[in-house]
Amino acid sequence: MSNKLTIPYRMRWWGWGVDGNDKPITAASEKLLQREIGMSLDAHNPPRNIADVTIPDSRLSNEDVEALAAIIGADAVATDHDTRVKHAVGRSYPDLVRLRAAKLDVAPDAVVLPKTEKHIGDLFKVCAERKIAVVPFGGGTSVVGGVEAIDGGMGKAIAVSMTAFNKIIDIDKVAGTVTAQTGVFGPDLEKELSKAGFTAGHFPQSFEYSTVGGWVSCRSAGQESSGYGRIDRNVIGMRVVTPAGTMEFRDMPSSAAGPNPRELFLGSEGTLGIITHVTIALNQRPQKEMLFDTYFFNSFEEAAEELRKLEQSGNIPHLARISDEKETLFGLTQLGSASMSEKVTKYLKLRGIDTPCMVIFGFAQTDPVGARVTRERLAARLLTKKCVRMGSIPGMAWVNHRFSSPYLRDVMMTRRVGVDTLETATTWDNAATLRREIASMMEAAGEKHGTPVYVFCHISHMYESGCSLYFTYFFRETEGEILQQWMDIKSAASEAMMKFGGTITHHHGIGQDHSPQYYEENTELFAKVMRAIKDELDPAGILNPGKLATGPRSLEERYDGNII
């Protein structure tokens, strides 16, 4: 039985986003990568056709499909090849490698589209009886293997698309909150909030293609969370359907009624239940677009120290971002022309900035006059330091492209260059050491394959006690070793995080790819506690198996390094 179903799916099946946004790197960036990683000018590895993708046959019997259809309707159950491919994996590097190679070792046996909480509860009952794993699926943007259709040893798995849960239930203008179903996509939420003069202020890089439920279940952080706060700090109520029953946690600004139950589901990644709606605290919408300013410091450490002082004195702007020396260099090569990059570099050198690190500040214009006053007050403070002020243009260029950066990964993979990101957080006193050790261990892992790794880093989220470190890296892919290259580099970075005082993830979640370190960071005892809670809420163990506290102990346990 093969049911064809049109399920809302916003991204192209093989890569990030939608067609029409891929832009080639500049000639200057090309030269940089030739020099740093030996990028070939002739390599070409385009994506295949979706019909060519090999996936396992659906293991559902006709009786299984009929049982699912009896709950939510035959028009809400799909077993066709294309729909299963689109809901098989997320957008991590190993996901994209396998999609591009048209080799998937995993796929949901069906994709279902529930429209009510009763549908979800009934699905849980049928799947528990028939031993079918249930994998919640929102926008499919997970970069850590969080939505991969693992069956957990049950032999069958379905993906549950939450995109029909797409209603904004209420905007409370007095309380300044919104209650929305979790299948609502970021742009759709902001469009409705803007009409009421509000913003959720949550803008992760995945904003265009991710859902409210994905943000909440992975403890997401947006690019403007210095001003607006992380999603987990702004959720004040939620409703969750579990196999053991439905729970609703009322919208309360604060409570001392024991441990906060919301915290159990924030970051639970669909392993304990499916969150159906949440209430989020809002912010007044700025009157105008963000106001920017840009500075160049002579080292990453100098820039980080100044931002630490700003954060701890309560003077951090709405948005602040520090690029290290290598990220700044790559950014300059992407300006559009080699001559422009050279002119900027020469000018900075004349001003005493030999190894420039770019810092971008953004000021929310809820009060446009106040934003300008704040910008100039900050300038007066910073220009007593060794730095060069360059105005608003770099910041405006960044904000215009802030959601398009992931397209670079697809462009480079066509040219046989691997591109991936990873992130961590640590205390201010440890940031420089952790950044250095992570980059060093990643570079050493690449050298094992004879393929240098070009690593750069930025800070985009700051707290009084510390900051995030967000890494981007490039390496030349070696056919037949691509997944092993990635595993070695990723494992080296994860080992460095654990060894030198970082968290395994600041905002990407655990999924499968961070699971090996989850047990170390949160302790084996807490992993047992999480599994005990799961046993209570999900006694049949059907919910998103193989993730979080039930995930693999090593990347090798999950991925076959010889397959691609």
Buried (B, 14 or more C-beta within 10 A) or exposed (E): BEBEBEBEBBBBBBBBBEEEBBEEBBEBBBBBBEEBBEBBEEEEBEBBEBEEBEBEEBBBEEEBBEBBBEBBBEEBBBBBBBBBBBBBBBBBBBBBBBBBBBBBBBBBBBBBBBBEBEBBBBBBEBBBEBBBBBBBBBBBBBBBBBBBBBBBEBEBBBBBBBBBBBEBEBBBEEBBBBBBBBBBBBEBBBEBBEEBEBBBBBBBBBBBBBBBBBBBBBBBBBBBBBBBBBBBEBBBBBBBBBBBEBBEBEBEEEEEEEEEBBEBBBBBBBBBBBBBBBBBBBBEBBEEEBBBBBBBBBBBBBBBBBBBBBBBEEEBBBBBBBBBBBBBBBBBBBBEEBEBBBEBBEEBEEBEBEBBBBBBBBBBBBBBEEBEEBBEEBEEBBEEBBBBEBEBEBBBBBBEBBBBBBBBBBBBBBBBBBBBBBBBBBBBEBBBEBBBBBBEBBBEBBEEBEBBBBBBBBBBBBBEEBBBBBBBBBBBBBEEBBBBBBBBBBBBBBBBBBEBBBBBBBBBBBBBBBBBBBBBBBEEEEBEEBBEBBEEBBEBBBBBBBBBBBBBEEBBEBBEBEBB
